[in-house]
Amino acid sequence: MTDRSTFYRRRGKRLFDMGASAVALLLLAPLLVLLALLVRLFLGTPIIFRHVRPGRAGRPFTLLKFRTMTQECDASGKLLPDSLRLTRFGRFLRQTSLDELPELINVLRGDMSLVGPRPLEMRYQPYYSKDEMRRFDILPGITGWAQINGRNDLSWDGRLACDVTYVDTYGLLFDLKILLLTIFKVLRCANVQADPGAFSALDEERASQSGFRMDGPASSPAPIRPQNREGAFRPTPISIHEER
């Protein structure tokens, strides 16, 4: 789908996000309170992890998540590596994706959408190809086409190609499909890598590639597209992670 004049693209997606996120926050309020109390008990304060990420058109916004790591430091006062600060409870939050629930507030605010390319780190901005930069044409999402096609098992190239495919093809039925498949994958804890340091960062990976230029890689991989009228999909088993 390339027609950007459809009602869903112009107005409907935002209306759907506002309504669905508001209802979800109301229904999940008891769970959110419980998780906040558990984070306070096991990890202390602050309860919410805040991190600046690029949104639509690359504009920075503050992403909200439940904390999953302690603030332990070494003798010099420097934070310990992430892998040493991730607790058993924090790993549980990541494996079940419960740490992502505060992002519903980002959706209600208009920083994010329920479905869209995941907001990655600001430092990755120079490492996208010109085509991959199209992921910033729309709001970032809590889940997306890449997340149901491999998530942590996708390579960076494959994942970013999925993001561009979503920008070209999204619509109401496609979004509903992605949301339903996301629920199924979350319940199965599929394709989740909870341990930090188990995957490479985009900037480090591409900076080490001899064929990479700051204006993008020499070539782009074939995107993973919706396969047929029934909406079936065939995930491509390539390797790496979802940036948390």
N, C-alpha and C positions, 0 to 999 in steps of 0.2 A: 504494500500500500504506500503510495507516494503522495496522494492528494491530501494536502495539509488544510484544506478548507472544510473538512468534515466537522460536524458539530462536536463530536467527541474530542477531537484534537484541539478545537478552539475553546470549548467551554466544558464539555461533558467530563473530561478526565479530572479536571480540578474539582468539579462538583462531586464526582464520585469519591475522590480522595477525601474531601472534607466530611462528607456524610459517613463514609465507611470508617475513617479514623476516629471520628467523634463517637460513633456507636461502639467501636472496639475499645476505646479508652474507658467508656462507661461499663461495659461488660467485664473488662479485665481489671477494673479498679481494685477489687480485693486481691487479685494475684499480684498486681503492681505494688500494693502496700506490703504484702507479705515478702516479696522479693527485696523491697527496700529495707525492711527490718532485718532480713537475713544478711544482706550486704553490710549493713551497719554492724551486725553482730560478728560476722566472720572477717570482714575486711576493714571496718572502721569508716571514717569519713575522708573525703566526700563520698556520698553514695553514688552520685552520677559522674561518669567520666565524660568530659567535654573535650572535643577535638575539632580544630578548624579544618574543613574539607571544602573542595571546590564544588559549587552548585551549577545551576544553569548559567551558561555563558561564562563559566569559570569564576563566578562571583563567590567569595568565601562565605561560609555559614558555619555555625557551631553545631556539630553532630552530638547527639545525646545517646549515651548507653549506660547500662549498669556497669559499675566497676567490676573487674575480674582479677585484678592484681593488687598486691600490697604495695606499700611505698618504702620497702626495706632498702637501706643504703649500706655501703661498705664502710670501712673505717675512715675513709677520706670524705665521706658524705655523698659519694656518687651513687645513684640508683643502681641496684643489682641488675643483671641481665633479666629480660622479660621471663625467660624460662624458669628462673629461680623465684620470681615474684608471683607467678601464676599458682594459685592454690587449688586444692581439690574441688572446692566449691566453685571457684572461678572457672575451672575446666568444665564443670557440669553446666554452668550457665552458657558457655560457648558451644558445647556439644549439642545442647538443646535449643540454641539460638534465643534463649530467654533474655540474654543481655541486650538484644536488639529492640526489645519492646518499647523503651522510651523514645525510639525514633518515630513512633506514632505521633508524638508531640511535634516533631519536625514536620511531619506530613500536615498536621492540622494548621501549623504556622504558615505553610506554603514554601518551606525550605526544600521539601522532598515530596515525592509521589510514592504511592504504595508500590508501583512497578516502574522500573527504569534502570539505567546503568548504575551500579553501585558507586557511591562517592569514595574515591580513593584519596591518597595523600597529596597534599599540595606540592610536595617536592617532585612528584611525578610529571608535573605539567610540561617540562621541556622534552619529555621522552615519548610523546605520542606522535604518530604520523599525522599528516594532514587529514586523512580519511578518518582516523581514530578520534580526532578532535571533534568530530560530529556528535560524539556522545554527549557533548555539552550543549547541544541544541535543545535539549529537554531537561526537565528536573531529574535529579538522581532518585533512585528508588531503594526501598527496603529490600526488595527482591527483584529479579530480572530474568531475562532469557538465558544469560550465562549461568545463573544460579541453579536453574533446573536442568541444565545441560552439562553438569559436571562440577560446578562450584569449585571446590578446592582441587579437583582433579584436572581442571583445564589449564593449559598453558596460558601465559599472558597474551600471546598473539591470538589464540583461539577465543579467549574470553573477551578481548577488546573487539574482535570481529563479531561476536554475538551482540555486543552492545550496539554496534553500528547497524546490524540487521534489525534489532528492535526499533531503533530510531526510524528506519525505513518502513516498518510493517505494523507498528502498534495500532491497536484499536480496542474497542470494548471487549469483544469476544476473546481476543488474544490476551488481554490483561486478565480476564477472568480465568482463562486456562492456566496462565502462569501462577496466579494466586492459588488455585486448587492444587496444582502440582507442587507448589511450594509447601503447602500444608502437609501433603503426603510425604515429601522428603524430610521435612522437619520432624514429623512423627517417627520416621525411620532413622533420624540422625545421619542421613546419607551424605557422603562427600564432604564431611566436615573435618577440618584439621584444627584442633583446639590448641595445640602446643605452638607457641611462638618460636620462631627460629627454624621451623621445619620446612620453610619454603623461602624462596628468594624474593627480594624486592624488585620491582619493575626497573627502578633507576639503576640498581646494581647489575641486573641481568643485561639490560640494553647497553649500558656503558661498557660492558665487557665484550659485546658483540662487534667483531671487526667490520661487519656489513652495516652497522647502524650509524646513521647520521642524525644530527640534532633535529633535522627536518623530517625524520622518520626513517624506518627500515626500508631497505631496497625493495621489498615486496610485502604484500599482505596475504594472509592465509584465506582460504575459502571460508565464508561464513557458514554457520549452522542455521539453516532456514526451516520454517515450518514445512512439513513433508507432504501433506495431502489434505483433502477436504475434511477428513475426520479430525485433523489437527494432531495426528500422531507425530512423534518426533523420535529421532534416533541419536542419542548422545554420542559425541565423538570422544573416545577414550584417549585423551592426551593428558599431559601431566603438569601440574603445579597448583596454585592455591587461590583462594579468595582473600584479598587483603581485608583484614578486619578493621 
